[in-house]
Amino acid sequence: MSPKSFLGEFEQMVLLAILQQKDRAFALEVRREIEGSADRAVSRGAFYTTLDRLEKKGFVEWEEAEADVTGRASALRRFAVTEAGLSALRESRRAFDALSRGLDGVLREEGA
């Protein structure tokens, strides 16, 4: 993996949240997924900056979709992870798994 395709922690969270949301991967739903699953507050600015960066890297694409929620008058952007994004996630996971190999005892939560 080239340095340009290296994924930061928040980039990984955004990509994973998009994958979790599938056809409901609109910005608000993706942010809620991160906040709920990772128990992490997500600022709008940081989120959109990260989406832009992921799009420039070729890891995310979007399409316009009609709002199916009452109160949203305009079209929305539905996000999807590209094949390049999936490859980057897989490479990040391989690196994480390799680095954490043999550390289960150290990394296990206390009381678990």
Backbone as JSON, one array per atom type, in Angstrom:
{
  "sequence": "MSPKSFLGEFEQMVLLAILQQKDRAFALEVRREIEGSADRAVSRGAFYTTLDRLEKKGFVEWEEAEADVTGRASALRRFAVTEAGLSALRESRRAFDALSRGLDGVLREEGA",
  "N": [[0.86, -1.18, 0.0], [0.61, 2.19, -0.83], [1.98, 5.25, 0.59], [0.13, 7.26, 0.1], [-2.3, 6.0, 0.12], [-2.67, 5.27, 2.72], [-4.65, 4.77, 5.59], [-6.13, 6.76, 8.05], [-7.29, 6.58, 11.49], [-9.91, 7.76, 11.81], [-10.7, 7.94, 9.15], [-10.92, 5.21, 8.55], [-13.07, 4.58, 10.25], [-15.13, 6.07, 9.05], [-15.32, 4.84, 6.5], [-16.03, 2.22, 7.29], [-18.46, 2.73, 8.57], [-20.0, 3.63, 6.41], [-20.12, 1.27, 4.94], [-21.56, -0.28, 6.78], [-24.04, 1.02, 6.76], [-24.99, 0.59, 4.21], [-27.4, 0.88, 1.71], [-28.44, 3.07, 2.95], [-26.54, 4.96, 3.35], [-26.28, 7.84, 3.82], [-25.05, 11.11, 4.67], [-25.88, 12.0, 7.31], [-26.82, 9.6, 8.47], [-24.52, 8.04, 8.37], [-22.79, 9.48, 10.04], [-24.24, 9.2, 12.44], [-24.01, 6.44, 12.78], [-21.27, 6.15, 13.32], [-21.09, 7.65, 15.68], [-22.81, 6.18, 17.37], [-21.86, 3.47, 17.26], [-19.09, 3.66, 17.71], [-19.03, 5.23, 19.87], [-18.36, 7.97, 19.8], [-18.12, 11.42, 19.41], [-18.91, 13.24, 16.49], [-17.86, 15.8, 14.61], [-19.38, 17.99, 12.28], [-17.76, 19.39, 10.45], [-15.23, 18.02, 10.53], [-16.1, 15.55, 9.64], [-17.08, 16.02, 6.97], [-14.74, 17.0, 5.79], [-13.15, 14.74, 5.93], [-14.66, 12.98, 4.3], [-14.34, 14.32, 1.83], [-11.55, 14.06, 1.49], [-11.34, 11.25, 1.36], [-12.76, 10.82, -0.99], [-11.1, 12.12, -2.85], [-8.91, 10.44, -2.72], [-9.98, 8.32, -3.98], [-11.46, 6.42, -2.65], [-14.06, 6.62, -1.87], [-17.24, 7.09, -3.3], [-20.09, 8.88, -4.57], [-23.64, 9.15, -5.09], [-26.47, 10.92, -6.31], [-29.49, 10.91, -4.53], [-32.97, 10.57, -4.03], [-34.65, 12.11, -1.34], [-36.1, 10.2, 1.16], [-37.23, 10.79, 3.44], [-39.52, 12.55, 5.32], [-39.63, 16.05, 5.29], [-37.17, 16.6, 4.23], [-36.36, 18.27, 1.55], [-34.66, 18.42, -0.64], [-32.47, 16.59, -2.92], [-30.26, 14.0, -1.81], [-26.87, 13.01, -0.99], [-25.76, 9.8, -1.49], [-23.46, 7.67, -0.16], [-20.8, 5.44, -1.12], [-18.43, 2.84, -0.7], [-15.56, 2.4, -2.6], [-13.89, -0.08, -4.7], [-11.16, 0.38, -4.39], [-11.19, 1.63, -1.91], [-12.12, -0.48, -0.31], [-9.93, -2.21, -0.59], [-7.94, -0.68, 0.67], [-8.98, -0.64, 3.28], [-8.83, -3.37, 3.88], [-6.05, -3.77, 3.78], [-5.25, -2.09, 5.89], [-6.45, -3.45, 7.98], [-5.09, -5.91, 7.87], [-2.51, -5.02, 8.58], [-2.99, -4.06, 11.18], [-3.85, -6.43, 12.45], [-1.49, -7.96, 12.2], [0.32, -6.44, 13.72], [-0.85, -6.61, 16.22], [-0.74, -9.25, 16.86], [-0.31, -11.86, 19.14], [-0.69, -10.28, 21.35], [-2.98, -10.48, 22.82], [-3.45, -10.91, 25.58], [-2.44, -8.55, 26.7], [-4.0, -6.61, 25.46], [-6.59, -7.25, 26.12], [-9.64, -6.3, 27.62], [-9.92, -5.11, 30.94], [-11.37, -7.19, 33.38], [-12.68, -8.7, 31.56]],
  "CA": [[0.0, 0.0, 0.0], [1.42, 3.39, -0.91], [1.68, 6.21, 1.65], [-1.05, 8.05, -0.27], [-3.51, 5.25, 0.42], [-2.72, 4.97, 4.15], [-5.89, 5.23, 6.22], [-6.13, 7.14, 9.45], [-8.34, 5.95, 12.29], [-11.23, 8.3, 11.5], [-11.03, 7.52, 7.78], [-11.39, 3.84, 8.64], [-14.4, 4.61, 10.84], [-16.08, 6.57, 8.05], [-15.52, 3.79, 5.51], [-16.77, 1.12, 7.91], [-19.84, 3.19, 8.8], [-20.66, 3.63, 5.1], [-20.41, -0.14, 4.64], [-22.63, -0.71, 7.69], [-25.31, 1.65, 6.39], [-25.4, 0.08, 2.9], [-28.16, 1.81, 0.88], [-28.83, 4.23, 3.77], [-25.29, 5.64, 3.66], [-26.33, 9.29, 3.69], [-24.14, 11.72, 5.64], [-26.41, 11.99, 8.67], [-26.86, 8.22, 8.95], [-23.14, 7.59, 8.56], [-22.33, 10.13, 11.28], [-24.92, 8.55, 13.57], [-23.42, 5.1, 12.92], [-19.99, 6.32, 14.01], [-21.36, 8.1, 17.05], [-23.41, 5.1, 18.14], [-21.04, 2.26, 17.33], [-17.76, 3.95, 18.25], [-19.21, 6.1, 21.05], [-17.47, 9.09, 19.51], [-18.77, 12.59, 18.82], [-18.4, 13.51, 15.15], [-18.2, 17.16, 14.18], [-19.77, 18.08, 10.87], [-16.6, 19.83, 9.69], [-14.26, 16.92, 10.42], [-16.71, 14.49, 8.84], [-17.08, 16.37, 5.54], [-13.34, 17.09, 5.36], [-12.71, 13.36, 5.74], [-15.32, 12.48, 3.09], [-13.67, 14.93, 0.67], [-10.24, 13.44, 1.37], [-11.54, 9.89, 0.89], [-13.17, 10.9, -2.38], [-9.91, 12.46, -3.63], [-8.08, 9.24, -2.76], [-10.68, 7.31, -4.77], [-11.96, 5.4, -1.73], [-15.5, 6.83, -1.69], [-17.97, 7.78, -4.38], [-21.46, 9.16, -4.14], [-24.65, 9.39, -6.11], [-27.6, 11.69, -5.82], [-30.64, 10.05, -4.25], [-34.13, 11.3, -3.54], [-34.9, 11.99, 0.09], [-37.31, 9.43, 1.47], [-37.6, 11.22, 4.79], [-40.34, 13.76, 5.32], [-38.92, 17.23, 5.78], [-35.98, 16.82, 3.42], [-36.91, 18.62, 0.25], [-33.71, 18.28, -1.74], [-31.8, 15.31, -3.09], [-29.17, 13.74, -0.88], [-25.76, 12.22, -1.51], [-25.6, 8.47, -0.91], [-22.06, 7.32, -0.29], [-20.43, 4.03, -1.27], [-16.99, 2.57, -0.65], [-15.09, 1.85, -3.88], [-12.98, -1.23, -4.59], [-9.89, 0.88, -3.83], [-11.45, 1.84, -0.49], [-12.14, -1.81, 0.32], [-8.54, -2.69, -0.55], [-7.24, 0.08, 1.71], [-9.46, -1.15, 4.56], [-8.26, -4.71, 4.07], [-4.63, -3.6, 4.09], [-5.17, -1.55, 7.25], [-6.82, -4.54, 8.91], [-3.96, -6.85, 7.9], [-1.43, -4.41, 9.36], [-3.42, -4.04, 12.58], [-3.82, -7.81, 12.93], [-0.09, -8.37, 12.32], [0.94, -5.73, 14.83], [-1.46, -6.99, 17.5], [-0.56, -10.69, 17.04], [0.36, -12.24, 20.38], [-0.9, -9.27, 22.4], [-4.34, -10.62, 23.36], [-3.42, -10.72, 27.03], [-2.19, -7.13, 26.99], [-5.07, -5.78, 24.91], [-7.9, -7.64, 26.65], [-10.2, -5.35, 28.57], [-9.93, -5.57, 32.33], [-12.64, -7.75, 33.8], [-13.29, -9.5, 30.48]],
  "C": [[0.9, 1.23, 0.0], [1.07, 4.34, 0.22], [0.42, 7.02, 1.37], [-2.34, 7.32, 0.1], [-3.6, 4.84, 1.89], [-3.99, 5.56, 4.74], [-5.66, 5.59, 7.68], [-7.3, 6.5, 10.17], [-9.73, 6.46, 11.92], [-11.66, 7.96, 10.08], [-11.55, 6.08, 7.78], [-12.8, 3.79, 9.21], [-15.45, 5.06, 9.83], [-16.36, 5.49, 7.0], [-16.33, 2.63, 6.08], [-18.23, 1.49, 8.16], [-20.63, 3.23, 7.5], [-21.04, 2.19, 4.74], [-21.55, -0.66, 5.52], [-23.99, -0.2, 7.24], [-25.84, 1.19, 5.03], [-26.15, 1.14, 2.09], [-28.63, 3.05, 1.64], [-27.6, 5.06, 4.14], [-25.31, 7.12, 3.26], [-25.5, 9.89, 4.82], [-24.66, 11.61, 7.08], [-26.41, 10.57, 9.26], [-25.46, 7.67, 9.21], [-22.56, 8.2, 9.84], [-22.95, 9.48, 12.5], [-24.36, 7.16, 13.84], [-22.1, 5.19, 13.69], [-20.22, 6.69, 15.47], [-21.91, 6.98, 17.91], [-22.5, 3.9, 18.32], [-19.68, 2.5, 17.97], [-17.81, 4.82, 19.5], [-18.28, 7.31, 20.95], [-18.27, 10.22, 18.89], [-18.11, 12.89, 17.48], [-18.83, 14.91, 14.73], [-18.47, 17.15, 12.67], [-18.56, 18.44, 10.0], [-15.58, 18.72, 9.47], [-14.8, 15.82, 9.52], [-16.65, 14.81, 7.35], [-15.67, 16.54, 4.98], [-12.81, 15.69, 5.07], [-13.36, 12.75, 4.5], [-14.65, 13.02, 1.83], [-12.31, 14.27, 0.42], [-10.36, 12.01, 0.84], [-11.97, 9.85, -0.58], [-11.97, 11.21, -3.27], [-8.96, 11.28, -3.76], [-8.72, 8.13, -3.61], [-11.27, 6.19, -3.93], [-13.46, 5.48, -1.51], [-16.03, 7.48, -2.95], [-19.38, 8.03, -3.87], [-22.36, 9.32, -5.36], [-25.77, 10.18, -5.48], [-28.79, 10.75, -5.64], [-31.77, 10.92, -3.71], [-34.31, 11.06, -2.05], [-36.19, 11.2, 0.3], [-37.8, 9.74, 2.89], [-38.39, 12.51, 4.69], [-39.55, 14.91, 5.92], [-37.64, 17.53, 5.03], [-36.46, 17.04, 1.99], [-35.95, 18.33, -0.9], [-33.12, 16.87, -1.8], [-30.62, 15.21, -2.13], [-28.05, 13.0, -1.59], [-25.7, 10.9, -0.76], [-24.17, 8.02, -1.21], [-21.87, 5.81, -0.43], [-18.91, 3.93, -1.23], [-16.61, 1.91, -1.98], [-14.23, 0.61, -3.63], [-11.63, -0.81, -4.0], [-10.04, 1.13, -2.33], [-11.48, 0.53, 0.28], [-10.72, -2.38, 0.44], [-7.75, -1.99, 0.54], [-7.68, -0.38, 3.09], [-8.87, -2.52, 4.87], [-6.79, -4.63, 4.45], [-4.43, -3.05, 5.5], [-5.47, -2.62, 8.28], [-5.69, -5.56, 9.02], [-2.82, -6.3, 8.76], [-1.76, -4.4, 10.85], [-3.34, -5.44, 13.18], [-2.38, -8.29, 13.14], [0.58, -7.71, 13.52], [0.39, -6.16, 16.19], [-1.32, -8.5, 17.79], [0.23, -10.97, 18.32], [0.12, -11.3, 21.55], [-2.29, -9.36, 23.03], [-4.39, -10.38, 24.86], [-3.25, -9.27, 27.43], [-3.39, -6.28, 26.58], [-6.45, -6.12, 25.44], [-8.34, -6.62, 27.69], [-10.17, -5.95, 29.97], [-11.31, -6.07, 32.68], [-13.31, -8.6, 32.74], [-12.85, -10.93, 30.56]]
}
